[in-house]
């Protein structure tokens, strides 16, 4: 049985340094492509964050305006109530 294992090991082709280098080049290319994809994803997310921050700033401004408008309407309502009670 030991002889059988030795023969099986001998049948396996030897891997050359050129094959290893080619395999490593392929791995490097795949990693580079993946890294570029991640970089694009990060850029897209940063852009979305900028848009959301701008929207948040706009909404805060709108909120202030609405509060001011509501306050003005309340003042007008109170003045109208006071004038009708007098």
Gaussian input, Z-matrix of N, CA and C with variables (Angstrom, degrees):
# hf/3-21g

backbone

0 1
 N
 C     1     B1
 C     2     B2     1     A1
 N     3     B3     2     A2     1     D1
 C     4     B4     3     A3     2     D2
 C     5     B5     4     A4     3     D3
 N     6     B6     5     A5     4     D4
 C     7     B7     6     A6     5     D5
 C     8     B8     7     A7     6     D6
 N     9     B9     8     A8     7     D7
 C    10    B10     9     A9     8     D8
 C    11    B11    10    A10     9     D9
 N    12    B12    11    A11    10    D10
 C    13    B13    12    A12    11    D11
 C    14    B14    13    A13    12    D12
 N    15    B15    14    A14    13    D13
 C    16    B16    15    A15    14    D14
 C    17    B17    16    A16    15    D15
 N    18    B18    17    A17    16    D16
 C    19    B19    18    A18    17    D17
 C    20    B20    19    A19    18    D18
 N    21    B21    20    A20    19    D19
 C    22    B22    21    A21    20    D20
 C    23    B23    22    A22    21    D21
 N    24    B24    23    A23    22    D22
 C    25    B25    24    A24    23    D23
 C    26    B26    25    A25    24    D24
 N    27    B27    26    A26    25    D25
 C    28    B28    27    A27    26    D26
 C    29    B29    28    A28    27    D27
 N    30    B30    29    A29    28    D28
 C    31    B31    30    A30    29    D29
 C    32    B32    31    A31    30    D30
 N    33    B33    32    A32    31    D31
 C    34    B34    33    A33    32    D32
 C    35    B35    34    A34    33    D33
 N    36    B36    35    A35    34    D34
 C    37    B37    36    A36    35    D35
 C    38    B38    37    A37    36    D36
 N    39    B39    38    A38    37    D37
 C    40    B40    39    A39    38    D38
 C    41    B41    40    A40    39    D39
 N    42    B42    41    A41    40    D40
 C    43    B43    42    A42    41    D41
 C    44    B44    43    A43    42    D42
 N    45    B45    44    A44    43    D43
 C    46    B46    45    A45    44    D44
 C    47    B47    46    A46    45    D45
 N    48    B48    47    A47    46    D46
 C    49    B49    48    A48    47    D47
 C    50    B50    49    A49    48    D48
 N    51    B51    50    A50    49    D49
 C    52    B52    51    A51    50    D50
 C    53    B53    52    A52    51    D51
 N    54    B54    53    A53    52    D52
 C    55    B55    54    A54    53    D53
 C    56    B56    55    A55    54    D54
 N    57    B57    56    A56    55    D55
 C    58    B58    57    A57    56    D56
 C    59    B59    58    A58    57    D57
 N    60    B60    59    A59    58    D58
 C    61    B61    60    A60    59    D59
 C    62    B62    61    A61    60    D60
 N    63    B63    62    A62    61    D61
 C    64    B64    63    A63    62    D62
 C    65    B65    64    A64    63    D63
 N    66    B66    65    A65    64    D64
 C    67    B67    66    A66    65    D65
 C    68    B68    67    A67    66    D66
 N    69    B69    68    A68    67    D67
 C    70    B70    69    A69    68    D68
 C    71    B71    70    A70    69    D69
 N    72    B72    71    A71    70    D70
 C    73    B73    72    A72    71    D71
 C    74    B74    73    A73    72    D72
 N    75    B75    74    A74    73    D73
 C    76    B76    75    A75    74    D74
 C    77    B77    76    A76    75    D75
 N    78    B78    77    A77    76    D76
 C    79    B79    78    A78    77    D77
 C    80    B80    79    A79    78    D78
 N    81    B81    80    A80    79    D79
 C    82    B82    81    A81    80    D80
 C    83    B83    82    A82    81    D81
 N    84    B84    83    A83    82    D82
 C    85    B85    84    A84    83    D83
 C    86    B86    85    A85    84    D84
 N    87    B87    86    A86    85    D85
 C    88    B88    87    A87    86    D86
 C    89    B89    88    A88    87    D87
 N    90    B90    89    A89    88    D88
 C    91    B91    90    A90    89    D89
 C    92    B92    91    A91    90    D90
 N    93    B93    92    A92    91    D91
 C    94    B94    93    A93    92    D92
 C    95    B95    94    A94    93    D93
 N    96    B96    95    A95    94    D94
 C    97    B97    96    A96    95    D95
 C    98    B98    97    A97    96    D96
 N    99    B99    98    A98    97    D97
 C   100   B100    99    A99    98    D98
 C   101   B101   100   A100    99    D99
 N   102   B102   101   A101   100   D100
 C   103   B103   102   A102   101   D101
 C   104   B104   103   A103   102   D102
 N   105   B105   104   A104   103   D103
 C   106   B106   105   A105   104   D104
 C   107   B107   106   A106   105   D105
 N   108   B108   107   A107   106   D106
 C   109   B109   108   A108   107   D107
 C   110   B110   109   A109   108   D108
 N   111   B111   110   A110   109   D109
 C   112   B112   111   A111   110   D110
 C   113   B113   112   A112   111   D111
 N   114   B114   113   A113   112   D112
 C   115   B115   114   A114   113   D113
 C   116   B116   115   A115   114   D114
 N   117   B117   116   A116   115   D115
 C   118   B118   117   A117   116   D116
 C   119   B119   118   A118   117   D117
 N   120   B120   119   A119   118   D118
 C   121   B121   120   A120   119   D119
 C   122   B122   121   A121   120   D120
 N   123   B123   122   A122   121   D121
 C   124   B124   123   A123   122   D122
 C   125   B125   124   A124   123   D123
 N   126   B126   125   A125   124   D124
 C   127   B127   126   A126   125   D125
 C   128   B128   127   A127   126   D126
 N   129   B129   128   A128   127   D127
 C   130   B130   129   A129   128   D128
 C   131   B131   130   A130   129   D129
 N   132   B132   131   A131   130   D130
 C   133   B133   132   A132   131   D131
 C   134   B134   133   A133   132   D132
 N   135   B135   134   A134   133   D133
 C   136   B136   135   A135   134   D134
 C   137   B137   136   A136   135   D135
 N   138   B138   137   A137   136   D136
 C   139   B139   138   A138   137   D137
 C   140   B140   139   A139   138   D138
 N   141   B141   140   A140   139   D139
 C   142   B142   141   A141   140   D140
 C   143   B143   142   A142   141   D141
 N   144   B144   143   A143   142   D142
 C   145   B145   144   A144   143   D143
 C   146   B146   145   A145   144   D144
 N   147   B147   146   A146   145   D145
 C   148   B148   147   A147   146   D146
 C   149   B149   148   A148   147   D147
 N   150   B150   149   A149   148   D148
 C   151   B151   150   A150   149   D149
 C   152   B152   151   A151   150   D150
 N   153   B153   152   A152   151   D151
 C   154   B154   153   A153   152   D152
 C   155   B155   154   A154   153   D153
 N   156   B156   155   A155   154   D154
 C   157   B157   156   A156   155   D155
 C   158   B158   157   A157   156   D156
 N   159   B159   158   A158   157   D157
 C   160   B160   159   A159   158   D158
 C   161   B161   160   A160   159   D159
 N   162   B162   161   A161   160   D160
 C   163   B163   162   A162   161   D161
 C   164   B164   163   A163   162   D162
 N   165   B165   164   A164   163   D163
 C   166   B166   165   A165   164   D164
 C   167   B167   166   A166   165   D165
 N   168   B168   167   A167   166   D166
 C   169   B169   168   A168   167   D167
 C   170   B170   169   A169   168   D168
 N   171   B171   170   A170   169   D169
 C   172   B172   171   A171   170   D170
 C   173   B173   172   A172   171   D171
 N   174   B174   173   A173   172   D172
 C   175   B175   174   A174   173   D173
 C   176   B176   175   A175   174   D174
 N   177   B177   176   A176   175   D175
 C   178   B178   177   A177   176   D176
 C   179   B179   178   A178   177   D177
 N   180   B180   179   A179   178   D178
 C   181   B181   180   A180   179   D179
 C   182   B182   181   A181   180   D180
 N   183   B183   182   A182   181   D181
 C   184   B184   183   A183   182   D182
 C   185   B185   184   A184   183   D183
 N   186   B186   185   A185   184   D184
 C   187   B187   186   A186   185   D185
 C   188   B188   187   A187   186   D186
 N   189   B189   188   A188   187   D187
 C   190   B190   189   A189   188   D188
 C   191   B191   190   A190   189   D189
 N   192   B192   191   A191   190   D190
 C   193   B193   192   A192   191   D191
 C   194   B194   193   A193   192   D192
 N   195   B195   194   A194   193   D193
 C   196   B196   195   A195   194   D194
 C   197   B197   196   A196   195   D195
 N   198   B198   197   A197   196   D196
 C   199   B199   198   A198   197   D197
 C   200   B200   199   A199   198   D198
 N   201   B201   200   A200   199   D199
 C   202   B202   201   A201   200   D200
 C   203   B203   202   A202   201   D201
 N   204   B204   203   A203   202   D202
 C   205   B205   204   A204   203   D203
 C   206   B206   205   A205   204   D204
 N   207   B207   206   A206   205   D205
 C   208   B208   207   A207   206   D206
 C   209   B209   208   A208   207   D207
 N   210   B210   209   A209   208   D208
 C   211   B211   210   A210   209   D209
 C   212   B212   211   A211   210   D210
 N   213   B213   212   A212   211   D211
 C   214   B214   213   A213   212   D212
 C   215   B215   214   A214   213   D213
 N   216   B216   215   A215   214   D214
 C   217   B217   216   A216   215   D215
 C   218   B218   217   A217   216   D216
 N   219   B219   218   A218   217   D217
 C   220   B220   219   A219   218   D218
 C   221   B221   220   A220   219   D219
 N   222   B222   221   A221   220   D220
 C   223   B223   222   A222   221   D221
 C   224   B224   223   A223   222   D222
 N   225   B225   224   A224   223   D223
 C   226   B226   225   A225   224   D224
 C   227   B227   226   A226   225   D225
 N   228   B228   227   A227   226   D226
 C   229   B229   228   A228   227   D227
 C   230   B230   229   A229   228   D228
 N   231   B231   230   A230   229   D229
 C   232   B232   231   A231   230   D230
 C   233   B233   232   A232   231   D231
 N   234   B234   233   A233   232   D232
 C   235   B235   234   A234   233   D233
 C   236   B236   235   A235   234   D234
 N   237   B237   236   A236   235   D235
 C   238   B238   237   A237   236   D236
 C   239   B239   238   A238   237   D237
 N   240   B240   239   A239   238   D238
 C   241   B241   240   A240   239   D239
 C   242   B242   241   A241   240   D240
 N   243   B243   242   A242   241   D241
 C   244   B244   243   A243   242   D242
 C   245   B245   244   A244   243   D243
 N   246   B246   245   A245   244   D244
 C   247   B247   246   A246   245   D245
 C   248   B248   247   A247   246   D246
 N   249   B249   248   A248   247   D247
 C   250   B250   249   A249   248   D248
 C   251   B251   250   A250   249   D249
 N   252   B252   251   A251   250   D250
 C   253   B253   252   A252   251   D251
 C   254   B254   253   A253   252   D252
 N   255   B255   254   A254   253   D253
 C   256   B256   255   A255   254   D254
 C   257   B257   256   A256   255   D255

   B1=1.4406
   B2=1.5284
   B3=1.3086
   B4=1.4547
   B5=1.5158
   B6=1.3303
   B7=1.4670
   B8=1.5183
   B9=1.3337
   B10=1.4522
   B11=1.5289
   B12=1.3429
   B13=1.4602
   B14=1.5204
   B15=1.3208
   B16=1.4682
   B17=1.5124
   B18=1.3544
   B19=1.4670
   B20=1.5316
   B21=1.3437
   B22=1.4624
   B23=1.5145
   B24=1.3235
   B25=1.4592
   B26=1.5198
   B27=1.3214
   B28=1.4588
   B29=1.5179
   B30=1.3331
   B31=1.4508
   B32=1.5163
   B33=1.3182
   B34=1.4579
   B35=1.5281
   B36=1.3199
   B37=1.4724
   B38=1.5227
   B39=1.2897
   B40=1.4662
   B41=1.5233
   B42=1.3076
   B43=1.4614
   B44=1.5131
   B45=1.3176
   B46=1.4654
   B47=1.5205
   B48=1.3059
   B49=1.4696
   B50=1.5247
   B51=1.3305
   B52=1.4697
   B53=1.5220
   B54=1.3291
   B55=1.4580
   B56=1.5354
   B57=1.3091
   B58=1.4583
   B59=1.5185
   B60=1.3303
   B61=1.4673
   B62=1.5255
   B63=1.3324
   B64=1.4653
   B65=1.5295
   B66=1.3194
   B67=1.4611
   B68=1.5248
   B69=1.3206
   B70=1.4598
   B71=1.5246
   B72=1.3318
   B73=1.4707
   B74=1.5229
   B75=1.3177
   B76=1.4586
   B77=1.5215
   B78=1.3365
   B79=1.4654
   B80=1.5209
   B81=1.3338
   B82=1.4691
   B83=1.5263
   B84=1.3246
   B85=1.4597
   B86=1.5292
   B87=1.3335
   B88=1.4695
   B89=1.5220
   B90=1.3255
   B91=1.4638
   B92=1.5226
   B93=1.3205
   B94=1.4611
   B95=1.5290
   B96=1.3065
   B97=1.4664
   B98=1.5224
   B99=1.3148
   B100=1.4645
   B101=1.5233
   B102=1.3347
   B103=1.4692
   B104=1.5282
   B105=1.3284
   B106=1.4621
   B107=1.5209
   B108=1.3117
   B109=1.4662
   B110=1.5259
   B111=1.3143
   B112=1.4683
   B113=1.5225
   B114=1.3131
   B115=1.4663
   B116=1.5277
   B117=1.3247
   B118=1.4590
   B119=1.5268
   B120=1.3234
   B121=1.4603
   B122=1.5222
   B123=1.3169
   B124=1.4667
   B125=1.5297
   B126=1.3281
   B127=1.4610
   B128=1.5224
   B129=1.3266
   B130=1.4660
   B131=1.5285
   B132=1.3235
   B133=1.4642
   B134=1.5245
   B135=1.3161
   B136=1.4697
   B137=1.5294
   B138=1.3254
   B139=1.4616
   B140=1.5276
   B141=1.3282
   B142=1.4632
   B143=1.5226
   B144=1.3252
   B145=1.4678
   B146=1.5181
   B147=1.3316
   B148=1.4634
   B149=1.5282
   B150=1.3344
   B151=1.4664
   B152=1.5211
   B153=1.3333
   B154=1.4650
   B155=1.5324
   B156=1.3229
   B157=1.4686
   B158=1.5221
   B159=1.3272
   B160=1.4601
   B161=1.5244
   B162=1.3312
   B163=1.4642
   B164=1.5229
   B165=1.3249
   B166=1.4611
   B167=1.5245
   B168=1.3213
   B169=1.4606
   B170=1.5269
   B171=1.3377
   B172=1.4629
   B173=1.5266
   B174=1.3248
   B175=1.4687
   B176=1.5233
   B177=1.3248
   B178=1.4602
   B179=1.5257
   B180=1.3337
   B181=1.4632
   B182=1.5189
   B183=1.3371
   B184=1.4669
   B185=1.5224
   B186=1.3295
   B187=1.4610
   B188=1.5277
   B189=1.3258
   B190=1.4685
   B191=1.5277
   B192=1.3345
   B193=1.4635
   B194=1.5245
   B195=1.3327
   B196=1.4630
   B197=1.5281
   B198=1.3365
   B199=1.4643
   B200=1.5174
   B201=1.3095
   B202=1.4661
   B203=1.5189
   B204=1.3299
   B205=1.4667
   B206=1.5228
   B207=1.3289
   B208=1.4747
   B209=1.5280
   B210=1.3147
   B211=1.4659
   B212=1.5238
   B213=1.3194
   B214=1.4620
   B215=1.5287
   B216=1.3417
   B217=1.4663
   B218=1.5218
   B219=1.3293
   B220=1.4704
   B221=1.5222
   B222=1.3300
   B223=1.4713
   B224=1.5283
   B225=1.3246
   B226=1.4671
   B227=1.5242
   B228=1.3413
   B229=1.4593
   B230=1.5271
   B231=1.3335
   B232=1.4777
   B233=1.5292
   B234=1.3283
   B235=1.4630
   B236=1.5269
   B237=1.3265
   B238=1.4704
   B239=1.5160
   B240=1.3112
   B241=1.4673
   B242=1.5426
   B243=1.3306
   B244=1.4655
   B245=1.5224
   B246=1.3111
   B247=1.4622
   B248=1.5295
   B249=1.3395
   B250=1.4604
   B251=1.5267
   B252=1.3321
   B253=1.4569
   B254=1.5233
   B255=1.2878
   B256=1.4711
   B257=1.4891
   A1=110.68
   A2=117.52
   A3=121.72
   A4=110.39
   A5=116.22
   A6=119.86
   A7=110.84
   A8=115.87
   A9=120.62
   A10=110.96
   A11=116.68
   A12=121.17
   A13=110.95
   A14=116.42
   A15=120.11
   A16=109.89
   A17=116.89
   A18=120.58
   A19=110.53
   A20=117.21
   A21=120.60
   A22=111.06
   A23=116.16
   A24=119.73
   A25=110.72
   A26=116.86
   A27=120.30
   A28=111.13
   A29=118.59
   A30=122.50
   A31=112.18
   A32=118.02
   A33=121.21
   A34=109.22
   A35=116.37
   A36=119.00
   A37=111.26
   A38=114.83
   A39=119.59
   A40=109.18
   A41=114.66
   A42=119.79
   A43=107.51
   A44=115.05
   A45=119.60
   A46=110.22
   A47=114.52
   A48=119.27
   A49=110.43
   A50=117.22
   A51=120.37
   A52=110.41
   A53=116.50
   A54=119.92
   A55=110.68
   A56=115.82
   A57=120.01
   A58=110.27
   A59=116.23
   A60=120.85
   A61=110.24
   A62=117.14
   A63=120.51
   A64=111.06
   A65=115.94
   A66=120.36
   A67=110.36
   A68=116.46
   A69=120.67
   A70=111.02
   A71=117.23
   A72=120.15
   A73=110.14
   A74=116.30
   A75=120.18
   A76=111.25
   A77=115.84
   A78=119.96
   A79=110.55
   A80=116.13
   A81=120.55
   A82=110.26
   A83=116.51
   A84=120.61
   A85=110.62
   A86=115.92
   A87=119.32
   A88=111.25
   A89=116.98
   A90=120.85
   A91=111.29
   A92=116.43
   A93=120.72
   A94=110.57
   A95=116.30
   A96=120.57
   A97=110.49
   A98=116.71
   A99=121.26
   A100=111.01
   A101=116.62
   A102=120.50
   A103=110.74
   A104=116.75
   A105=120.04
   A106=110.70
   A107=116.47
   A108=120.86
   A109=110.57
   A110=116.77
   A111=120.67
   A112=110.79
   A113=116.41
   A114=120.24
   A115=110.23
   A116=117.17
   A117=121.62
   A118=110.10
   A119=116.79
   A120=121.07
   A121=110.67
   A122=116.81
   A123=121.44
   A124=109.82
   A125=117.27
   A126=120.31
   A127=111.12
   A128=116.45
   A129=120.38
   A130=111.17
   A131=116.06
   A132=119.80
   A133=111.31
   A134=116.98
   A135=119.70
   A136=110.94
   A137=115.71
   A138=119.65
   A139=110.28
   A140=117.02
   A141=120.36
   A142=110.76
   A143=116.60
   A144=120.36
   A145=110.09
   A146=116.93
   A147=120.18
   A148=110.91
   A149=116.20
   A150=120.30
   A151=110.13
   A152=116.78
   A153=120.27
   A154=111.40
   A155=117.11
   A156=119.43
   A157=110.75
   A158=116.57
   A159=120.00
   A160=110.45
   A161=116.16
   A162=119.90
   A163=110.42
   A164=116.65
   A165=120.78
   A166=110.61
   A167=116.66
   A168=121.17
   A169=109.95
   A170=116.10
   A171=120.14
   A172=110.80
   A173=115.95
   A174=119.13
   A175=112.04
   A176=117.17
   A177=119.78
   A178=111.00
   A179=115.69
   A180=119.90
   A181=111.12
   A182=115.58
   A183=120.04
   A184=110.66
   A185=116.43
   A186=120.74
   A187=110.32
   A188=116.88
   A189=120.61
   A190=110.94
   A191=115.48
   A192=119.37
   A193=111.17
   A194=116.39
   A195=119.85
   A196=111.43
   A197=116.45
   A198=119.22
   A199=110.64
   A200=116.12
   A201=120.60
   A202=110.32
   A203=116.81
   A204=121.00
   A205=110.35
   A206=117.49
   A207=121.39
   A208=110.20
   A209=115.59
   A210=119.69
   A211=110.59
   A212=116.29
   A213=121.03
   A214=110.36
   A215=116.61
   A216=119.96
   A217=111.17
   A218=116.48
   A219=119.79
   A220=111.04
   A221=116.17
   A222=119.86
   A223=110.98
   A224=115.61
   A225=119.75
   A226=110.38
   A227=116.31
   A228=121.05
   A229=111.02
   A230=115.80
   A231=119.80
   A232=111.35
   A233=116.26
   A234=119.67
   A235=110.63
   A236=116.39
   A237=119.51
   A238=109.93
   A239=117.54
   A240=120.56
   A241=111.42
   A242=113.93
   A243=118.21
   A244=111.72
   A245=116.83
   A246=119.58
   A247=111.57
   A248=116.89
   A249=118.56
   A250=110.77
   A251=117.60
   A252=120.93
   A253=111.75
   A254=116.60
   A255=119.25
   A256=112.85
   D1=-35.44
   D2=177.98
   D3=-63.45
   D4=-35.94
   D5=178.77
   D6=-66.85
   D7=-36.09
   D8=179.66
   D9=-63.07
   D10=-43.76
   D11=178.97
   D12=-64.44
   D13=-38.74
   D14=179.20
   D15=-63.31
   D16=-41.83
   D17=-179.82
   D18=-65.58
   D19=-39.62
   D20=178.95
   D21=-63.88
   D22=-40.04
   D23=178.52
   D24=-66.21
   D25=-35.02
   D26=179.74
   D27=-70.27
   D28=-29.08
   D29=-177.22
   D30=-71.78
   D31=-25.05
   D32=-178.51
   D33=-66.95
   D34=131.71
   D35=-179.99
   D36=-68.89
   D37=148.95
   D38=178.11
   D39=-78.24
   D40=141.09
   D41=176.83
   D42=-91.08
   D43=125.93
   D44=-177.45
   D45=-87.77
   D46=162.98
   D47=178.89
   D48=-65.07
   D49=-31.41
   D50=177.71
   D51=-64.71
   D52=-39.70
   D53=178.95
   D54=-66.02
   D55=-39.41
   D56=177.84
   D57=-63.74
   D58=-43.72
   D59=-179.97
   D60=-63.07
   D61=-44.14
   D62=179.17
   D63=-62.82
   D64=-40.52
   D65=177.65
   D66=-63.32
   D67=-42.59
   D68=179.00
   D69=-65.86
   D70=-36.45
   D71=177.22
   D72=-63.31
   D73=-42.22
   D74=178.27
   D75=-63.13
   D76=-43.47
   D77=178.02
   D78=-61.93
   D79=-41.90
   D80=-180.00
   D81=-62.78
   D82=-43.53
   D83=179.77
   D84=-62.43
   D85=-42.91
   D86=178.23
   D87=-62.93
   D88=-42.97
   D89=179.04
   D90=-64.21
   D91=-40.48
   D92=179.18
   D93=-63.85
   D94=-43.30
   D95=178.01
   D96=-61.96
   D97=-43.36
   D98=178.91
   D99=-63.66
   D100=-42.73
   D101=179.49
   D102=-63.15
   D103=-39.95
   D104=178.54
   D105=-65.60
   D106=-38.56
   D107=176.94
   D108=-63.22
   D109=-43.36
   D110=177.90
   D111=-63.39
   D112=-40.48
   D113=179.44
   D114=-61.49
   D115=-42.42
   D116=178.50
   D117=-63.87
   D118=-41.15
   D119=178.75
   D120=-62.22
   D121=-43.73
   D122=179.23
   D123=-62.79
   D124=-42.94
   D125=178.56
   D126=-61.92
   D127=-42.67
   D128=178.67
   D129=-62.07
   D130=-42.88
   D131=179.64
   D132=-65.43
   D133=-40.62
   D134=177.63
   D135=-61.80
   D136=-40.06
   D137=179.13
   D138=-64.67
   D139=-41.99
   D140=178.16
   D141=-62.73
   D142=-40.01
   D143=178.48
   D144=-61.04
   D145=-43.11
   D146=178.95
   D147=-61.08
   D148=-42.05
   D149=179.08
   D150=-63.86
   D151=-45.53
   D152=-179.72
   D153=-64.06
   D154=-38.02
   D155=177.63
   D156=-64.98
   D157=-40.06
   D158=177.79
   D159=-64.84
   D160=-40.76
   D161=177.89
   D162=-64.18
   D163=-40.24
   D164=179.19
   D165=-62.53
   D166=-43.23
   D167=178.50
   D168=-61.64
   D169=-43.26
   D170=179.19
   D171=-63.76
   D172=-42.64
   D173=179.72
   D174=-64.57
   D175=-38.46
   D176=177.02
   D177=-63.16
   D178=-40.06
   D179=176.42
   D180=-63.27
   D181=-43.77
   D182=178.03
   D183=-62.17
   D184=-39.92
   D185=-179.98
   D186=-61.62
   D187=-43.71
   D188=178.47
   D189=-61.53
   D190=-43.64
   D191=179.48
   D192=-62.35
   D193=-43.23
   D194=-179.93
   D195=-65.01
   D196=-41.02
   D197=177.48
   D198=-61.30
   D199=-41.55
   D200=178.98
   D201=-65.10
   D202=-42.62
   D203=179.48
   D204=-64.31
   D205=-43.55
   D206=178.62
   D207=-62.63
   D208=-42.42
   D209=178.40
   D210=-61.16
   D211=-41.66
   D212=178.80
   D213=-63.98
   D214=-42.71
   D215=178.37
   D216=-64.44
   D217=-40.18
   D218=177.94
   D219=-62.88
   D220=-42.62
   D221=177.83
   D222=-61.56
   D223=-43.62
   D224=179.09
   D225=-62.80
   D226=-42.53
   D227=178.82
   D228=-62.10
   D229=-45.81
   D230=178.86
   D231=-61.66
   D232=-41.15
   D233=178.51
   D234=-64.36
   D235=-38.96
   D236=179.72
   D237=-67.32
   D238=-39.46
   D239=177.89
   D240=-63.09
   D241=-42.95
   D242=-179.54
   D243=-65.29
   D244=-38.28
   D245=-178.90
   D246=-71.51
   D247=-30.88
   D248=179.19
   D249=-78.39
   D250=-27.24
   D251=178.57
   D252=-77.61
   D253=-22.92
   D254=-176.82
   D255=-79.97

